[in-house]
């Protein structure tokens, strides 16, 4: 049976890129928390949008789709699900809401994971919700010619209960180790969950719910305001490639977690960058172009380029952006970093 051991995360020889990413994310988390205290109404507005995007995207990754209008009605509980597909969507909504509201009381333990799976599956009418798979499943891939092959063999059904119990204990031990960075631990645990593949259906969606749960419990709540699931869906080719790389050799304890960790951290970092952009737009959408350009820089937690601002404010010309930035640099309100195409601006 697979051995679950995260002690390697104490190793100072981990790639520097991973350590740098965790440091950058931690800084953005701190600054975002300070901003949220001052602009709670804006964050509430962002949360309502992100919830819809999360439900839509996590289901879309699995091919469960309906119209944007129906998604919004279901998420906002303006309509009951009308069919099996909408039942699956509503189930994810309920599980996501449980994590948003009660993450402090939900742990990464077998009983809570089973209960969360039951919540996710119950409105679709599945009898196997909250129960482990009773037969073996396989990850099948198909090439361009339509030929299929088994890419990965998850944990056999007969071993799932023991594997999940060992996973819970390994996470408990590592989460209590002060020498282990939790942002490195979370993707390792999620990868192992996916490789166990404990349920007949819903493993991918459960992995995303559990990711949010562990992030929230560690103080990284950006997924409430920018959909983590949407970022995965937008770049799912990279996500699946990292999953394949990190699962190779898993059953023999010969895999590397690094590709999956890097994808996870990059996705989380993108969420914080997107939050920064959306905050600037919502916070300044009723004032002059000059004031909006100024706010885009002054409200940003990270250095931004002229192109970033033009993308954020498509109705403002590049010439206007450049003129306002020049005036702000001259006034000493912002700093100019770098030169030519690498030029960025940040609040002084």
Phi, psi and omega in degrees: 000149177303138176260131181256114184211116183253017182296338180297341180290348174279353185286122179289354181271007175300148182308135182300329181300322180293316180296318180295321178297316180297322179294316179296318179294318180299321179293316179296323178300314181298313182292323179294323178297321178294317180296319183299323180298328183272332185235052185299326181295321178294318179295326177296320177295318179295323181297319180298321179289315184296325181298317178295316180296324180293314180297316180298309189289317183296323177286323180298325178303328181264008179081015179261104189225155170206185183289156178300324180296317180291321177303312181297317180298319181290314182297320181275003178059035174274350181206143174283154177299138185261347181205183183300314181301314180292333175295321177295318180295316179295326178295320177295320176305313182294319179293320179295317178298322179298319179291317179301319187270326191234024184301333178296333183257004178247131182243165174277077177220158189307312184298319180287325178295317178296319180294321179294320177296320178298317178301317182293328188262344194292325183286344176274355176083017180284137177276344183266009177296132180077015180229144177291159178298148180252355176222156183293146175235161184224150175266114183256137173236155184234132180275182185295337180271001179088007179278134182256150174210158176280115180274326184209138176253106179294176179303132178302149182305323183294342183251359187297313183301314180295320181295318180294322178295319178292323178297316178301314182293321179294319178294317180302315180296313183290325181290339178267001180269110183298341181275356182255124176287122184297331178291338174273329181288318186305308181296331178294316180294319180295320177300315180296321176301314181296324181286328173294319179053062193287343186249157176296324183210152174091012183295318180296312179296321178297322180298324180286323176295318180292327175299312179298317180303311183291325176296312181298318182294340178257013174088005181260086187260017182302331179297345175285334189248339172224125187295115174296321181295325179294321178296320176297314182296322180295330182233041187293338175298316177293321180299309183292328177294317179293323178297318179295316180299317185279343179268346178298123181083006184301314184297338179255014181060034182242013183274166173244135180276346192306311181301319182289322176300313182297318178296318179299311182295321179296320179295317179296319178297319178297325178298316179294321178295319179292322176300318179301314181294314183293324178299315182298320181292310183294324184284347186225021189281002181236018182237178187296163180299317180300314181293326180291321177296315179301316181294326181300327178274312185292331180272353185280140178274346183228157177300139181237151179263169175299321179295321177303316182291320178297323177292320181290326183237075187296342180274359181254132183287150176303326180296318179294318179300313182298319181295317181293319179297318179299317179294322181291323176295316181297323181283350180082011180280333178228161178252143177260123182246134177079185182221159176053231185291341181269006182296132176226160181231144180213151179302135181291000000 
